[in-house]
Amino acid sequence: MQIFLKEATQNSLVILDEIGRGTSTYDGLSIAWAVAEYIENKEKCGAKTLFATHYHELTQLEDTLEGVKNYSIAVKEKERI
């Protein structure tokens, strides 16, 4: 994580999956929130980013950070016999 945060630029594409997983819910959410804020800040990073997470609270970032957009995917499986 530290390497990409240091090296990513506005020309980078960053793909993150479940940042903070494996920690307590509060700690994981705090880590994910801070990483998202850092990446969105164009002076610090500004990279295009796909950020997959189970922390629903992160959807609030769309209301406070200009570069954040929320998208979701639903999967419907057929029942198998």
N, C-alpha and C positions, 0 to 999 in steps of 0.2 A: 504494500500500500504506500509506504513512504517513498519508494522509488518513482512510482507513477505520479504521485502528487508533486514531486519535485521536478519531473521531466516533462509532464504533459503541458501542451500549449493550446492555443486556439485552433491550431491545425491538427490536433489529435482527435482520435475517436477512442473513447474509453467505454468499456463494457464491464459493468459491475453486477454481481449476483449475490444477494443476501449479505451485504456488509453488516458486520456486527453479530452475525449468527455465531452461536457457541458461547455467547456471553449472557449475562442477565438481560432481561427485556429492557430495563432502563438504560443500562450501559450500551447495549447494542443500538438502541434508538438514538442515543446521544452521539455515538460514533457515526452512524449513518447520516444523521442530520448535519453534523459538522462537515463531513466529507462532501455532501451535496452542496452546502453553502460555499465551501472552498472552490469546488469545481465550477460552480456557476459564476463566481467572481472573475470577471474578465481580466482584471489587473493581476490576479494571482494565477489563474489557470485558463478558464473560459473554454475548455474542451467540449466538443459535442459528446454527449454521454447517454448511454442506455443504462438505466439503474433499476434492476429488478429487486423487489423487496416484499416482505410480508408485514412490514411496519406501516399500517394504514395511516398513522399520524403524519407520515411524510407527505401525504397528499396536500397538507396545509402549506407546504412550501410554494405551491403554485400561486397562493394568495399574496405571498410576500417577496418572492424572487421573480423578476421579470422573465428570465430565461427558462423557467421551469414549466413544463406541461405534463399533465397526467394522462396516461393511457392505461387501459386494462384489457385483459384477454380472458375470455371465458371458454371453457372446454366442455363439450357435451359428449359423453361416451355412450355408445349403444350398449344396451344390456346384452350380456352374453349368456347363452344357455349352457 
